[in-house]
Amino acid sequence: MDQIALSTAAFCLWDIQPEEKLHIGRQLGFDHIEIALSTEVMVRKFLNFMNTSELAGSFKQIALHAPWHGIAYGKGARSEKVVAQLNEIVDRLGIQSVVVHCDCIQNPDTLAASGLPIVLENTATPESWERFSSLLMEYPWRVSLNLNKASREHGQLDQILERWRHRIERVHLSGHIESRGRMPLQSTNQLQLIEKLRKLEVPMVIEGLFPPGNPTSIAEERQLVQTAIETLKLDQSS
């Protein structure tokens, strides 16, 4: 399995439809795709897209990133509808990982009962570490380590790796410069953060915000990440 995956969140600045995002991922040679649907509208659009195209199902491995804008999971009819739609996507594509931001969960019992294969993502606020850890202590969810958020103030990267390394299922790769987040690692000079991920044999998901119309920048990021991972493996074996 290729350890490096691509999130369609990498195309957030591109004014393109789901099919083109997946097509570019295919052209760049990614076998593992994470379908990022930031809003309820994007979930509906993706379901409509699935009715007319089988492209999404052509990837060897598919994960789903649940909406993170304007949603409180476990609260009311809106949440129920979105969760039902996510379950439909999961069933149709055979998805085994659905990433959910920990600060979007209002009623974790309801979400846990939904049947979604939850992978909990960390955030970076003063109260986020307690919230993140309490959810993981109560529910058998796996972890999506967001490197950008974890390496910021209040991100608690070292604590996450010390306490929850055994639960990490994937890593979201992007960097930050001061308050500007979701930047490609090649532009933030933070590739050294990958050294902290030593011995983590999980998908490394590229999700920085890349310049519209420039797939070469994604290919360059992939190569830089691949080189960093291979260097780590060589260091470990020597």
C-alpha positions in Angstrom: 0.0 0.0 0.0 1.3 3.4 -0.9 1.6 5.3 2.4 0.9 8.7 0.9 -2.7 9.6 0.3 -4.5 12.7 -1.1 -7.4 14.6 0.5 -9.7 16.4 -1.8 -9.5 19.2 0.7 -6.2 20.0 -1.1 -8.5 21.5 -3.8 -10.5 23.9 -1.5 -9.1 26.9 -3.4 -9.9 25.4 -6.8 -13.3 26.1 -8.4 -13.8 22.5 -9.6 -16.4 19.7 -9.2 -15.9 16.4 -7.4 -15.2 14.5 -10.6 -12.3 16.7 -11.5 -10.8 16.5 -8.0 -10.8 12.7 -8.2 -9.6 12.7 -11.8 -6.6 14.9 -10.9 -5.9 12.5 -8.0 -5.9 9.6 -10.4 -3.7 11.4 -12.9 -1.1 12.1 -10.1 -1.0 8.4 -9.3 -2.7 8.3 -5.9 -4.4 5.0 -5.0 -5.7 6.2 -1.7 -8.1 9.2 -1.6 -9.8 10.9 1.3 -13.0 12.6 0.1 -13.4 15.8 2.1 -16.9 17.2 2.3 -16.8 20.4 4.4 -20.5 21.3 4.3 -23.9 19.6 4.1 -24.3 21.0 0.6 -21.1 19.3 -0.5 -22.4 16.0 0.9 -25.6 16.3 -1.2 -23.5 17.3 -4.3 -21.3 14.3 -3.8 -24.3 11.9 -3.5 -25.6 13.3 -6.8 -22.2 12.9 -8.4 -22.1 9.2 -7.3 -25.3 8.6 -9.1 -23.7 9.5 -12.5 -20.1 8.4 -12.1 -18.2 5.4 -10.7 -14.9 7.2 -10.5 -14.8 7.4 -6.7 -15.0 3.7 -6.4 -11.9 3.2 -8.7 -9.5 4.0 -5.9 -7.9 1.1 -4.0 -8.6 2.8 -0.6 -11.1 5.5 0.2 -11.7 7.5 3.4 -14.3 10.1 4.1 -13.9 13.4 5.9 -17.3 14.4 7.4 -18.5 18.1 7.3 -16.8 20.4 9.7 -18.6 23.8 8.9 -21.8 24.6 10.7 -22.6 21.1 12.0 -23.1 19.8 15.5 -23.2 16.0 15.4 -25.8 14.4 17.6 -28.0 17.5 17.7 -31.4 17.4 16.0 -32.7 16.6 12.6 -30.0 18.3 10.6 -27.3 16.1 12.2 -29.5 13.0 11.7 -29.9 13.7 8.0 -26.2 14.3 7.4 -25.2 11.2 9.3 -27.7 9.2 7.2 -26.2 10.6 4.0 -22.7 9.8 5.2 -23.7 6.3 6.0 -25.0 5.9 2.4 -21.7 7.1 1.0 -19.9 4.7 3.4 -22.0 1.7 2.3 -21.8 2.4 -1.4 -18.0 2.9 -1.5 -17.0 0.4 1.2 -15.4 3.1 3.3 -13.9 2.1 6.7 -12.8 5.5 8.0 -14.9 8.6 8.5 -12.9 11.5 10.0 -14.8 13.8 12.4 -13.5 16.9 14.1 -13.8 16.5 17.9 -15.1 20.0 18.3 -18.1 19.2 16.0 -19.5 16.6 18.3 -22.3 17.6 20.6 -23.8 14.3 21.5 -21.2 11.6 21.2 -23.5 8.8 22.2 -25.8 9.5 19.3 -22.8 9.6 16.9 -21.4 6.4 18.3 -24.7 4.7 17.8 -24.9 5.8 14.1 -22.7 3.0 12.9 -20.2 5.3 11.2 -16.6 4.1 11.4 -15.4 7.2 13.3 -11.8 8.5 13.2 -11.5 11.4 15.6 -9.5 14.4 14.6 -7.7 16.7 17.1 -8.1 20.5 17.2 -6.0 23.3 18.7 -7.9 25.3 21.3 -7.1 25.6 25.1 -9.8 23.1 25.9 -9.3 20.7 23.0 -6.9 18.3 24.6 -9.3 17.5 27.5 -12.2 17.1 25.0 -10.2 15.0 22.6 -8.9 12.7 25.3 -12.2 12.3 27.1 -13.9 11.2 23.9 -11.1 8.6 23.2 -11.3 7.3 26.7 -15.1 6.8 26.4 -15.3 5.5 22.8 -13.2 3.0 20.8 -12.6 5.5 18.0 -9.3 5.7 16.1 -7.4 8.9 15.6 -6.7 11.2 12.7 -3.7 13.2 13.7 -3.8 16.6 12.2 -0.2 17.7 12.1 -1.0 21.3 11.4 -3.2 21.7 14.4 -1.2 19.5 16.7 2.0 21.6 16.1 0.3 24.9 17.0 -0.1 26.5 20.4 -2.5 24.3 22.4 -2.1 21.5 19.8 -0.4 19.1 22.2 1.5 17.1 19.5 3.8 15.4 22.0 1.0 14.5 24.3 -1.1 13.0 21.5 1.8 10.9 20.3 2.7 9.8 23.9 -0.8 8.8 24.9 -2.7 8.0 21.7 0.0 6.8 19.2 -1.5 3.3 19.3 -4.8 4.6 18.1 -3.6 6.8 15.2 -5.1 5.5 12.0 -4.0 8.3 9.7 -2.1 11.6 9.7 -3.2 14.8 7.9 -0.2 16.6 6.5 0.0 20.4 6.2 1.8 23.2 8.0 1.3 26.7 9.3 3.0 30.1 9.5 1.7 32.0 12.5 -2.1 32.1 12.1 -2.1 30.9 8.5 -2.9 27.2 8.5 -3.4 24.3 6.0 -0.3 25.3 4.0 1.8 22.9 2.1 4.8 21.7 4.1 7.0 22.7 1.2 6.1 26.4 1.9 6.3 26.3 5.7 9.7 24.5 6.0 8.1 22.1 8.6 9.0 18.8 7.0 11.0 18.1 10.1 7.7 17.5 11.9 7.5 14.2 10.1 10.5 13.0 12.2 8.1 12.9 15.2 6.0 10.3 13.3 8.8 7.8 13.4 7.5 4.2 13.2 3.9 5.2 12.4 3.0 2.9 9.5 -0.3 4.7 8.6 -1.5 6.7 5.6 0.0 10.2 5.4 -2.7 12.3 3.8 -1.7 15.5 1.9 -4.3 18.2 2.6 -2.5 21.6 2.3 -4.2 24.3 0.2 -2.5 24.2 -3.2 -2.5 26.9 -5.8 -5.6 26.6 -8.2 -4.7 24.9 -11.4 -1.3 23.7 -10.3 -1.3 19.9 -9.8 2.5 20.0 -10.1 2.6 21.6 -6.6 0.8 18.5 -5.2 3.2 16.2 -7.0 6.1 18.1 -5.5 4.7 17.9 -2.0 4.2 14.2 -2.4 7.8 13.8 -3.4 9.1 15.8 -0.5 7.0 13.8 1.9 8.0 10.5 0.3 11.7 11.4 0.7 11.2 12.4 4.3 9.5 9.1 5.1 12.2 7.0 3.3 14.9 8.9 5.1 13.2 8.1 8.4 13.0 4.4 7.5 16.7 4.3 6.6 17.6 5.9 9.9 15.6 3.4 11.8 17.2 0.4 10.0 20.8 1.6 10.3 
